[in-house]
Amino acid sequence: MRKGSVKEALAKIKYDPRENEGDYYIVIEHRGAYGDVKKIPVEIIELGHGYFFIGETQIPYHRILAVVRKDGRVIWKKRGLSREPKF
């Protein structure tokens, strides 16, 4: 499941022609609201160096809890999360 950084996983999804970025979403922890998570389609984010962008909004990669396929398969998750996160 977890191979490399979240940025590497997202770059593969976004730039590998064999992948369809519309099949994936990320789960982030909303700033200042512990336990409040949001699902964001990978197709609407742009990758940066220490951050990713949704339009003009800049969000640090460390807020990403998991990268998930729409079928529910977790392809990357943050270290320290339970073995089977429910997103």
N, C-alpha and C positions, 0 to 999 in steps of 0.2 A: 504494500500500500504506500508507505511513505518512502520515497526515494528523492533525496535532494530537498531543496528549499521550496517553499510555496511559490516563489516567483518562477522557479524553473518549471514547476508543474503547470502554472498558468501560461507560461511562454509556449510550452509544448501544445497546450490546448489551442491557444490563439494563433500560432504560426505554423503548426504542422498541417499540411494540406489533407492528411488522412483523418484529422479530427474535425468535428463539427462543434464549434464553440457554443452553439445553441443548445447542445445536449448537457451543459454543465451550469452549475451555479456555485457561488461561494457563500459560506455562512460566516457572518462577522458578528462580533460582540459590539453592540451600540455603545458609544462613548458615554460614560457617566451613568449607565443604567445596567448594573451587574445582572446578568441573567437574561437581559433583553437582547435577543439575537434577531438578525435580519438576513433574509435570503436575497442574493443579488445575482442576476444572470451574468455569466462571464462575458457575453456578447456586448454588454454596455460599459464594460470597464476598459480603461487604457492603462498599460503598465508603465511605471516609472522606476527610478532607482530605489528609493526607500519607501515609496508610496505607490498606490494605484489611484486612478482618478475616475470619478463618475461626473462627467461634465467638468465643472470648475472645482468640485469638491475633491479634496486630497485626503486619502485615508492611509495610515501606515499599515504595512503588511502584517505587523504583529497582531493586529485586530482580527485577522482571519483565523477562524477556528477550524474550518474544513473546506475542502473542495469536493463537491458531490455531483455525481451524474443524476440526471432526472429520474432514472430508474431506482435511485436510492443508494447506489454503490458509492461508498466513500473512497476516493482515490488518494486523498492526502488529508491528514488531520494534524492538528497541533499536538506536540508532545504534552503529556500530562492529562489529556482528556481520557474519559473512560474508554474501555475497549470497544464498545458498541454505542457511539453517540447517536442520539435520536434527533435528527434534524428534519 
